[in-house]
Amino acid sequence: MGLEKSIQKLDKYLERLNKGKASKIKPEDLAKVERKLKTKLEMLSAELEETQKASKKERLVGKLSVVNEQLERARWLSEKLSEDTSHLKK
């Protein structure tokens, strides 16, 4: 998912949140997801080091790429939500 699509999704979420149609994403929930993704990243990296077959290595590299992208999105969302809440506090 590109950055523009992520921004659109965040805007839609914030609109639903303002209308009371969505529950607020809690920083603890986001942190929990990040911890799970980091654990998955470590597990896949260890498995990649042990793997001998080229085809399996290729699949693991793809999975690592997806996990890294999800981690990046989680960090981005965390930053955006903290910006939004700091803006609301002013």
Legacy VTK file of the C-alpha trace (Angstrom):
# vtk DataFile Version 3.0
C-alpha trace
ASCII
DATASET POLYDATA
POINTS 90 float
0.000 0.000 0.000
1.404 3.326 -1.022
1.754 6.345 1.200
-1.144 8.153 -0.488
-3.486 5.229 0.152
-2.320 5.060 3.794
-3.033 8.759 4.226
-6.512 8.317 2.739
-7.226 5.434 5.105
-6.018 7.485 8.071
-8.199 10.426 7.016
-11.240 8.146 6.731
-10.472 6.659 10.145
-10.156 10.106 11.740
-13.444 11.162 10.126
-15.198 8.069 11.515
-13.551 8.686 14.880
-14.850 12.271 14.987
-18.364 11.048 14.155
-18.164 8.456 16.933
-18.345 5.561 14.471
-14.889 4.187 15.238
-13.041 3.426 18.429
-9.749 5.162 19.070
-6.559 3.245 18.341
-4.666 2.977 21.597
-0.885 3.442 21.605
-0.578 0.228 23.661
-2.371 -1.716 20.943
-0.066 -0.337 18.294
2.983 -1.113 20.465
1.727 -4.690 20.903
1.463 -5.132 17.137
4.970 -3.698 16.677
6.376 -6.155 19.250
4.715 -9.063 17.452
6.079 -7.906 14.105
9.601 -7.535 15.517
9.403 -11.054 16.956
8.242 -12.366 13.572
11.095 -10.495 11.866
13.665 -12.090 14.176
12.153 -15.553 13.678
12.131 -15.231 9.889
15.693 -13.867 9.860
16.920 -16.819 11.926
15.083 -19.262 9.667
16.585 -17.592 6.593
20.108 -18.051 7.964
19.490 -21.780 8.544
17.791 -22.451 5.205
19.697 -24.126 2.399
17.096 -24.366 -0.383
17.060 -21.383 -2.734
13.287 -21.543 -3.237
12.628 -21.440 0.501
15.097 -18.574 0.922
13.217 -16.678 -1.771
9.897 -17.156 0.061
11.443 -16.086 3.364
12.909 -12.947 1.792
9.423 -12.102 0.520
7.941 -12.629 3.977
10.675 -10.482 5.530
9.861 -7.742 3.072
6.187 -7.820 4.037
6.980 -7.743 7.768
9.370 -4.815 7.278
6.703 -2.933 5.333
4.145 -3.588 8.068
6.586 -2.377 10.716
7.169 0.778 8.700
3.413 1.353 8.476
2.991 0.789 12.206
5.685 3.387 12.954
4.119 5.817 10.480
0.678 5.328 12.007
2.087 5.805 15.481
3.677 9.104 14.423
0.500 10.287 12.703
-1.682 9.415 15.673
0.662 11.172 18.083
0.671 14.246 15.797
-3.118 14.167 15.700
-3.503 13.851 19.457
-0.914 16.569 20.122
-2.824 18.819 17.706
-6.086 18.121 19.560
-4.534 18.947 22.950
-3.536 22.457 21.883
LINES 1 91
90 0 1 2 3 4 5 6 7 8 9 10 11 12 13 14 15 16 17 18 19 20 21 22 23 24 25 26 27 28 29 30 31 32 33 34 35 36 37 38 39 40 41 42 43 44 45 46 47 48 49 50 51 52 53 54 55 56 57 58 59 60 61 62 63 64 65 66 67 68 69 70 71 72 73 74 75 76 77 78 79 80 81 82 83 84 85 86 87 88 89
